[in-house]
Amino acid sequence: MIGGVFGGVFGILDRYLIREVAVPFLLGVMGLTAVFLINQLVRLSDLFVGRGLSLAAVGKLLWVLLPPFLLVTLPAACLLAGIVAFSRLSADSEFVALKSTGVSFLRLMGPVALFSAAVAAAALAVGVTTEPWGKGKLKDMALRTLEAQAGVAVVPGSFNDLFGDVVVYAEEAGPGHGLANIFISDERDPERPLLVTAREGSLARTPEQGMVGLRLKDGEIYRTGTGAGETVVQRVRFGEYDLKLTIRRAGGPAFTDVGQIRDEIARRRAAGEPVARLLRNWMDSTRNYTFPAAAFLFGILGPALGLTAVRSGRMGGFAAGVALIVVYYVLMTVGTALVVGDRLPVAAGAWLPNGVALVATVWVVLRAQRDRPLLPRIPGLKP
């Protein structure tokens, strides 16, 4: 058993501390993941209720979305679990009792560090295996769903660019897979682009793989051309008009490792081509390692913040923990923007939030070990 690592009476203490941390950790993972999934469920509910997506398909989409959400929620749950557990120890004077027997704060951190390392290992496993699988599976499911249930291909009220060089806009949905007040920009032939408007239309599955049929009614086609040395716009009215739309798949080659992404970035830079999307993909791949590291750091930081909750008043551990989570994700967003804008190396942008978390962890742990409040007291200010 884990608690037997230290042996003797402290084995009981180890098991007790791990249990105290594990319960709020599991609740935190379930709660935070549920929040993310509910947000996605609200979006998917429109596909289920209004666009004909089956309940089984919605369930599969939520299932493949789970790994990326777990990767995000594990560090936050680790931090909040340590805060909750050690805040209770401090509030119930259990920490004072342990200190009176010669048990230091760093001694209590032994089983917590072991638990945090286990969570970090689980997050790493999710990051390098399950999360990439989820992304690939999600793309495959999306394409299969569009092919099998054409009604979900066009979302009313927005410009839909799932069809490559054909952009479809429908003002509102009609009965079944119907659409109303449709506008289409077709640039598959750059020399003769089309603008199509229709009063109504309907989407249908086609025998061809990767394609969706769109039957339009009561509309007009505008086509540009040249005649007598000047541009001519041709206008054709129709009662019915059928379009076959090719579902756009992820463009460009699939890169399986960071080395391939780096080589492709170097090639595109030499050719003067944009690299923003590749830099973002590189950042996403690096986060499969930065999130597990954050889970370990937050697992160490949480208990130290929890012990300061009683002594620090309004700047208690829980409030500081929530603030640190917000700061972490703000730094992650800023780092991504700087990397994608080619203003910061990928490694620096990806590990910037963890660097700040490491500094905060060392600071707070040292303050907790010396039994001092989270922030030094400023002379002249009342506590």
N, C-alpha and C positions, 0 to 999 in steps of 0.2 A: 504494500500500500504506500501511497505517496507520503503519508504522515510518518512512516517508519524510517524515512531517510535520516532524520536527526536522532531517532531512537529515544527510549525512555519516556519520561513524562512529557518531553517536548514533542514527541510524536502525536500525542493527544492534542496539543496546542496547534500543531501544524494542520491536522485534520479539521479542527474547529475553525481556523482562520480560512482555510480553503472553502469550507462549507459556507462561511459567512460571505465570502466574495462570490462564490459560484451562483448562489440563489439570485441576488440582484443582477448578476451578469446575464443569466438566462432570461430573466424578465426583461432586461434592457434590450437584448438581442431581439426577442419576440416583439416587444413594443415598437422599437425603432424600425424594424423590418416591416411591421404591419403598417406603420405610417407611410413608408415608401410605396408599399404595394397598394394601399388604399388610394393614394394619389394616381397610380397607374390604372387602378380599377375604375376610377371615375372616367378616365379617358376611354378605356375599353368598353365601358357600359354603353356608350353611344354606338359603338360598332355592334354590340350584342342586341340592343333594343331597336336602334334605328336603321342599321345597315345589314342585318341578317347574319352576322357572325355567330357561329354556334357556341353554346356554352362550353363544350369540350375544347374548342379552339382557344377561347379566352383563358381557360384553365391552363392549357399548355403554354400560352404566352406568358402568363404569370410565373409558371414554373421555371422557364428558361431565363426570366428576368431576376430570379432569386439570387444567383451567385454574385452578380455585380453589386446588388444591394447588401449582401452579407459582407462583402469586402469593405464597404463603407461603414457599416454599422458595428462591426467587431471592435475597432479601436474606440469608438465613442462608448460602447457598452462596457468595455474594460475600464475606462476612466470613471464612468459614473458608478460602476459596481464598487470600485475601491473607495470612492468618496462615501457612498452609502454605508458600507460595512464599517469603515474606520470612524466615521462620524458617530455611529451608534456605540462603538467601543469607547470613544472619548466621552460621549454624553452620559453613558451609564457608568463612568468611572472605572471600567474594566482596564483601560490602558494604564491608569494610575496604579491600580492594584498590581498589574504585571510589572510596571517599573519598580515598584517597591520590593519585588522579588529579584531584581537585578536583570530583568529582561529589557533589552534596549529596543529602540525603534528599528534599527537595522536588523536585529534578530527576528523581529516580526515580519520583515520584508522577505525573508528566505522563502517560505511557502508561497507568498504572493508572487515573487519573481518566478517561481516554478510554474505557477498557474498562468502567469502572463506569457511565459515562453511557450506553453502548450497552446494558448490561444493564437500567438504569433505564428506557430507552426501550422495550425489549422488554417489561418488566413493565407499563409504562403501557399499551402496546398490548393486552396480555392483560387488564388491569383494565377498560379502557373498551369492549372489543369481545368478546373470547372468553369472559371470565368471566360477564358477563350472559347471553350466548348459552348457556353451559353450564347456568346456573341454570334458564333457561326450558326448555331441552331436557330437563333432568332431570325437571322437573315434568310435562312432556308425556309423557315415556317412562314415568314412574311410573303415570300415569293409564291409558295404553294397556296397560301390562303388567297392571295390575289388571283391566282389562276383558277382556283376552285370556286371562289365566291367573289365574282366580279363586282358585286355591289359595294364592297369595302374599298375599292380602288380610288374612288373620288369622294373627297370630303366636301360637302357643300359649304360655301362661304369662304373658301380659301383657294389659292392657286396651287394646283396639283401637278407636280413635275415628275411623277413616277414613270412617265412615258418618254424619257429622253428629250428629243427635240420637239415634242408635242406637249404644250401646257394647256390644261383643261380647267376652266372655272365654271362652277354652277352656283347660281344664287341661292337655290334651296333644293331640298329633296322632295321627290314625289312618291307616290305609292310604290311599294315593292322596291325595286332597284332603280326607280325613276328619278330623273333630274329635271329641273325647270330653269329657264332663262340661262342658257349655256353659251359660253364664249370659249373658242378654241384657237390657239396660235400654233400652226403647223409649219415648222421650219425644217422638215426632213429634206426638202429640196431647197438649199439656200438661194438658188437663183430664181425660184418661183414660190415664195412663201405664201401660205394661205391663212386667211382669217375666216373662221366659220362661226356663225351665230345660229341659234335654234331656240324655238319656244320651249321644246321639251325633248327628252331623250331617255334612253335606258341602256344600262350596261348588261352584257351577257357574256358567258363563258364561250370560248372558241375552241375548236378541235386542236388548233396549233398550240404547242407548248410555249409558255411565256408571253401569250398575247391575250388581249381583252377586246371584245367587240363593243362598239358604241353605235347604236342606231338613233339617228337624229330625225326630228320631225319639224316641218314648218319653219324653215330657216333660210339663210343666205350664205353664199360663199363669195369671198372677195379675193381675187388673185391679181397680183401685179405682173406686168409684162412691159415689153417695149414695142413701140410701133411708130414709124415715121420719125425716128430719132428722139422720141420722148416717151416718158413713162406713162403707161396706160393701166387703169384699174378696171378689171372685169368683175361684173356682179352677176351672180347666177342665183336664182331662187329655186328652192326644191321643196317637194312634199316629204320625201324620205331620202335619207343619205346615210350610208353605212361606212364607218371607219374601223380599221383594225389597228389597235395600239399595242406596241411592243413594250412590255414591262421593263423598265431600266434596271439593270443589275449593277452591282458595285463595280465601278470602273477601275481600270488599272490592274496590274498584276497583284497577286496575293503574296505578301511578304511574311515569312514564317518566323523570322528572328530579327533582333536589333541590328545585326551585322548587315543583313540585306537592306534594311531601311536606311542605314548609314551610307551604304554604297549608292543606293538610288538617290539619296539627297545630294551626294557629291556629283553624280552624273547630271542631275537636273540643274544644279547651280551652275555647273560648267556650261550647260546649254541655255542658261538664262530662263529656265522654266520655274514656275512657282513651287514652293516646297512646304507651304503652310499645313496642308493636310497630312503630309508625311511626318512633320514635326509633332502634330497633335497625336498621330498614331504612336509615335515613339514615346511621347509622354504617357499615353494610356498604358503602354507596355511596361514602362518603368514603375507606374503606380502599383502594379502587381507585386512589387517588392517594397515600395515605400509604405503602403498600408500595413503589411505585417510588422514592419519595424515600428510604426506608430502604435500598433496594438501593444507591443512590449513596453514602449516608453510610457504610454498612457496607463498601463497596468501598474507601473512603478509610481507614477505621478499621483494616481488617484488616492491611495492610502495616506500619502503625505498631505494632500489637500484636505482629506477627511478629518485629520487630526487638528487642522487649523480652523475647522468650522466653528468650534465652540469658543476658541480664543480670539478669533478675528472679527467678531461682530458682523457688521454688514458685509464686510469683505470675506465672508465665510467660504469654506472649501467648495461647496456646491455651486455657488454663484461664480466663483473663479473658474471652476471646471467647465461650466457652460460657456463662459467667455472664451476660454482657451479653445474649445471645440469650434466656436465661431471664427476665432482668429486663425485657427489651423486651416479651415476650408476657405477663408478669404485669401490667405497666403497661397493656397493651392490654386485658386482662380487667378490670382495675380501672376504667379509663376508660369501658369499655362499661357496667359496672354503675352508675357514677355518672351517666352520660348517661341510661340507661334509667330510673333512679330519679329523673330530673328534678332532679339536684343539680349538674349541670355542663353548660355549653353543648356542643353537638355538636362544634364545631370544637376546643374545648379538650380534650375527651375523646379525639377521634380523633388529634390531633397531639401529645398528651402524650408518648407513647413516642418520637416522632421528636425532640421537644425535648430529651429526656434523651440520646438518641443523638448529637445535634448537640453538646451540651456535652462528652460523652465523647470525641467525635472531635477537637474542637479541642484538648482537654487532651492526649490521647495523641499527636497529631501534633506539637504543640509540644515535648513531652518527647522524642520521637524525633528531631526536627530538632536539638535541643540536646544529643543523645547522652546523655540522662539516663534512669534507670530509670523504670518505669511509675509507681511511687509514691515520693514523697520519703522519704528515710531518717529514721526517728524516732530522736532522740538517746537513747542508753542501750540501744537494742535491737541485737542482733547481726543482720547480714544473713543 
